[in-house]
C-alpha cells in the first residue's frame, strides 16, 4: 500500500497563527512604548509645579489695587479671571501681580505657578495624590491670593506701567515669543506717577517727549492682551484709549480684547 503523506497546517491556521503573533507584538510594543513614555516624563519642580522643559503657555494677570471699584465690578472681573485660570492648559505658567505704589507690597503679592494636571492616569499615577496636589498646591493658593488682592481699595498714585514691567521681569524664563502668552489687566488704565499722569494732563505726546518711548522694553511681543477697564473719567477716556493703543502697539503686543466693567 502507498504510504500516506502527513498533512501540514492549513493556510487558515497559518494566517491565524501569524495574526496572533502580530497581535502579541503590538501589545508588547504598546506596553513598551507606554513604559518608556512614563519613565521619560519631564520632571516637575515641587514648588512652581512647572516641568523642567518649561511652561507650555503664559497667563499674566495684573490687578490694579489703586482704583476704587464696586463689589459688582469686582465680582464681574473675578468670574472672568477664574474662568481663564480654569481653562488654561496643563503646564501653563500663571503669574499674578498688582499695581501699587509700594514696591515691597508689589513683591509680596507676586505669585507665579504652573497649572498641574487635575486628572491622573490610573495605570501609572496615584489618582488621589494628583488630585490633592492640584487643589492644595495650585488651586487653593491661587484662589487665596486672588481673594486677598481683589478687594475694594484706593491709593494716592497708580504706577501701572512700572508695575507691569516689574511683574514681567519677575516671571522666571519669561519670553512671550516662545510660547502662547496672554496678559490680563484689571484697571481704570489711568496711569498716575512721576513717569506719566493722566490726572495732570499727560498723554502719549508728553510721554514721548519725556523720553518714555525710548525706555520701553518691548516685552509684550506677540502677547494677546485682555483689558478689563474700570470706567475712568469721561474727560480723559479718549486720551487713555489713544495712549494704550499706541503703547501696546509699540511694545509689540498682538491681539487686543477690551471690555468695560460698568456697575449698572
Phi, psi and omega in degrees: 000141179292144180288141177283134176278134181284126181284137176274180179296143181290164179299321179297321180293321179297317180297316181296319179296316178298319180296322179295318179297316179298318180298318179296319179297320179296316181296310181294324177296321178296316177297321179296317178295317179299316180296317181297317181295319182291321182280346181249019177296143176300142180286151182251132177290127185293338182269307183275343183065015179270148177284155181296341178280352178102170181289147177274342179197167179234130172237112184248127184238121179247120183249122182275111180268006181265356185261138171284132177213158183273165177297327178298312179296320180297313180294321179299313180292319182298319179301317182288322178291319177301319181294320178299319180292317180296325184271357179295144179294150173302133182095357177286131176276123181251119183240133184234135177214175183232160168263119179203150181294329186270123182296322180295324178292320178296319181294319181294331183276347186291134173219141179213116187210148181268145179284116179275172177290142176266329180256147182244159172277110186297340181282335186229355184228159175276108186301315182294320181296318179295317180294316179296321179297319180300316183281315186283322184266338185240292190296312182296314178297319180294315178297321178297319179295317179295323177300319181288324187275321185273082181230164177281115183208171179204139179233173184271355173212163185218084182276073185294312182300314181295318181294323179296311181295323178296318178298313181297322182290338182276343184285120182301128176063028184286113172220097188298339181281348182281323182222163175304133184222141181226135177247128178246127178238124173252110187190165170274357175069009182270088177304134180211091179204184179292339179289317182194139177222118176289336179287346178247023176086010180292152177204188182298319182295319179290326176296316179294317182295330181277001180090010182298319182293332179288343182266357183296143185271344184056039184270004182253023186307112175077000183290138170284137184244131173241114178257121170254104185262125167286124185309130180260183179298129178302337183298324179237020176299316177300324178294319177300312183298317180296317182297309186292327176298313180292318181298310182294323179296315181291332177281355176087016182296155179265230184299138180245127174244133184232138175214128177273133181258080177282173180237013179237000000 
